[in-house]
Amino acid sequence: MLKVIERIQSALTGLVENTARRSARQFGRRSALAKMGGVMVGGAAFSALPFDRAWGATPSAGDGTYDDKSCDYWRYCALDGFLCTTSGGSKSSCPVGAEASLVSWVGTCHNPGDNRDYLISYYDCCGKTAFSGAQFCLRSEGERPAYSMGLHNDINWCMSNANKGYHCTVALVVGVAE
């Protein structure tokens, strides 16, 4: 009897997980990019676009002499949250004691230093409470009206982590937008 219950639980868990993943692919903001990537490359191997799984091992854009502790810094064009550069971290790494969210949102930002556009991946740093002296930024250049909570930056992306406490946000350069 116990094995039957375990099989039923396993089947229900798999069903719920598959349904949730299918829903996220179909309705999330990254689904359009994933579908375009799949069409261009011709395979489902790229369905996770545009996640940066290497966490910072991507190309680095020339930052010039811009202040990364200011909301006007070019990488922060789609950032909504506290700057990690003002709360113990850097523009590309979380402070000690915080971990990067397992999911992110993306934006395309223009770097005036080299006059190029870059795809920026924004990760919330989770696990610590907010630092009262941190700089808060709300820049949503090019954002469209939200029709689904998973389609914009106004949600807590730490929801996918075990520790859901939001601390700050980092901005990683994923690559050149072409």
C-alpha positions as CSV (number, residue, x, y, z in Angstrom):
1,M,0.0,0.0,0.0
2,L,2.9,2.4,0.8
3,K,4.5,1.8,-2.6
4,V,1.2,2.7,-4.3
5,I,1.0,5.9,-2.4
6,E,4.6,6.8,-3.2
7,R,4.0,6.1,-6.9
8,I,0.9,8.3,-6.9
9,Q,2.8,11.1,-5.1
10,S,5.7,10.7,-7.6
11,A,3.3,10.9,-10.6
12,L,1.5,13.9,-9.2
13,T,4.8,15.7,-8.5
14,G,5.9,15.0,-12.0
15,L,2.6,16.2,-13.4
16,V,2.7,19.5,-11.4
17,E,6.4,20.1,-12.3
18,N,5.8,19.5,-16.0
19,T,2.7,21.7,-16.0
20,A,4.5,24.5,-14.3
21,R,7.5,24.3,-16.6
22,R,5.2,24.2,-19.7
23,S,3.3,27.2,-18.4
24,A,6.5,29.1,-17.7
25,R,7.8,28.4,-21.2
26,Q,4.5,29.4,-22.8
27,F,3.7,32.5,-20.9
28,G,7.0,33.9,-19.5
29,R,8.9,36.8,-21.0
30,R,11.8,34.6,-22.0
31,S,9.5,32.2,-23.9
32,A,9.6,34.4,-27.0
33,L,13.4,34.6,-26.9
34,A,13.6,30.8,-26.3
35,K,11.3,30.1,-29.3
36,M,13.2,32.5,-31.5
37,G,16.5,30.8,-30.4
38,G,15.0,27.4,-31.1
39,V,13.9,28.4,-34.6
40,M,17.2,30.0,-35.4
41,V,19.4,27.2,-34.1
42,G,16.8,24.5,-34.8
43,G,16.7,22.7,-31.5
44,A,15.2,22.7,-28.1
45,A,18.7,22.7,-26.5
46,F,18.5,26.5,-26.3
47,S,15.1,26.7,-24.6
48,A,16.7,28.4,-21.5
49,L,17.7,31.5,-23.4
50,P,18.8,34.1,-22.2
51,F,20.0,32.8,-18.8
52,D,23.7,33.3,-18.1
53,R,24.6,29.9,-16.5
54,A,28.3,30.9,-16.3
55,W,27.6,33.7,-13.8
56,G,29.9,36.4,-15.0
57,A,32.1,34.5,-17.5
58,T,30.5,36.4,-20.4
59,P,32.0,39.1,-22.5
60,S,32.7,42.4,-20.7
61,A,31.8,45.7,-22.2
62,G,34.1,48.6,-21.8
63,D,32.6,50.6,-18.9
64,G,34.5,53.8,-19.4
65,T,34.5,56.2,-16.5
66,Y,30.9,55.8,-15.4
67,D,29.9,55.6,-11.8
68,D,28.4,52.1,-11.1
69,K,27.0,53.4,-7.8
70,S,24.7,55.7,-9.6
71,C,21.3,54.9,-11.1
72,D,22.5,56.7,-14.2
73,Y,25.1,54.0,-14.9
74,W,24.4,52.6,-18.4
75,R,24.0,48.9,-17.3
76,Y,21.1,49.8,-15.1
77,C,18.7,50.8,-17.8
78,A,16.1,48.1,-16.8
79,L,17.0,47.7,-13.1
80,D,14.3,47.9,-10.4
81,G,15.8,47.5,-7.0
82,F,18.8,48.2,-4.7
83,L,22.2,48.5,-6.2
84,C,24.6,45.8,-5.0
85,T,27.5,48.2,-5.5
86,T,26.1,50.2,-2.6
87,S,25.3,47.3,-0.3
88,G,28.5,45.2,-0.1
89,G,28.7,43.7,-3.6
90,S,29.6,44.7,-7.1
91,K,27.8,45.3,-10.4
92,S,28.3,41.6,-11.2
93,S,28.5,39.8,-7.9
94,C,26.4,39.5,-4.8
95,P,27.6,40.6,-1.4
96,V,29.0,38.0,1.0
97,G,26.1,36.0,2.5
98,A,23.8,36.5,-0.4
99,E,23.2,34.2,-3.4
100,A,22.1,35.0,-6.9
101,S,18.5,34.3,-7.8
102,L,18.0,31.2,-10.0
103,V,16.0,33.2,-12.5
104,S,16.6,36.7,-13.9
105,W,15.1,39.3,-16.2
106,V,16.9,40.9,-19.1
107,G,17.2,44.3,-20.7
108,T,19.0,45.8,-23.7
109,C,21.1,48.8,-22.6
110,H,23.1,51.3,-24.6
111,N,26.7,51.9,-23.6
112,P,27.7,55.4,-24.5
113,G,31.4,54.5,-24.0
114,D,31.6,52.4,-27.1
115,N,28.2,53.3,-28.6
116,R,27.0,49.7,-28.6
117,D,23.9,48.0,-27.2
118,Y,24.3,45.1,-24.8
119,L,22.0,42.4,-23.4
120,I,22.1,42.7,-19.6
121,S,20.9,40.0,-17.3
122,Y,19.6,41.2,-13.9
123,Y,19.8,38.9,-10.9
124,D,18.4,39.6,-7.5
125,C,20.8,38.7,-4.7
126,C,18.9,36.7,-2.1
127,G,19.3,35.5,1.5
128,K,20.0,38.7,3.4
129,T,17.7,41.5,4.4
130,A,17.9,44.9,2.6
131,F,20.7,47.3,3.6
132,S,19.2,50.6,4.7
133,G,22.0,52.6,3.1
134,A,21.7,51.1,-0.3
135,Q,20.8,53.1,-3.4
136,F,17.4,52.3,-4.8
137,C,17.0,52.6,-8.6
138,L,13.9,52.4,-10.8
139,R,14.8,52.5,-14.4
140,S,12.5,50.7,-16.8
141,E,13.5,52.1,-20.2
142,G,11.4,50.6,-22.9
143,E,9.2,48.6,-20.5
144,R,5.8,47.9,-21.8
145,P,2.6,47.7,-19.7
146,A,2.5,44.6,-17.6
147,Y,-0.1,42.0,-18.5
148,S,1.4,39.1,-16.6
149,M,3.5,39.2,-13.4
150,G,6.3,37.2,-14.9
151,L,6.9,39.6,-17.8
152,H,8.5,42.5,-16.0
153,N,10.9,43.5,-13.3
154,D,8.4,44.4,-10.5
155,I,8.5,41.1,-8.8
156,N,10.8,39.4,-6.3
157,W,13.0,37.1,-8.4
158,C,14.2,35.4,-5.2
159,M,11.0,33.4,-5.2
160,S,12.9,30.6,-6.9
161,N,15.5,30.3,-4.2
162,A,15.2,28.5,-0.9
163,N,15.9,31.8,1.0
164,K,13.5,34.3,-0.5
165,G,14.8,37.4,1.2
166,Y,15.7,40.1,-1.3
167,H,18.9,42.1,-0.7
168,C,20.1,43.8,-4.0
169,T,20.4,43.4,-7.7
170,V,23.4,42.9,-10.0
171,A,23.7,43.6,-13.8
172,L,25.7,41.1,-15.8
173,V,26.7,41.7,-19.4
174,V,25.5,38.7,-21.4
175,G,26.7,39.8,-24.8
176,V,26.4,42.4,-27.6
177,A,22.9,43.0,-28.8
178,E,22.9,42.8,-32.6
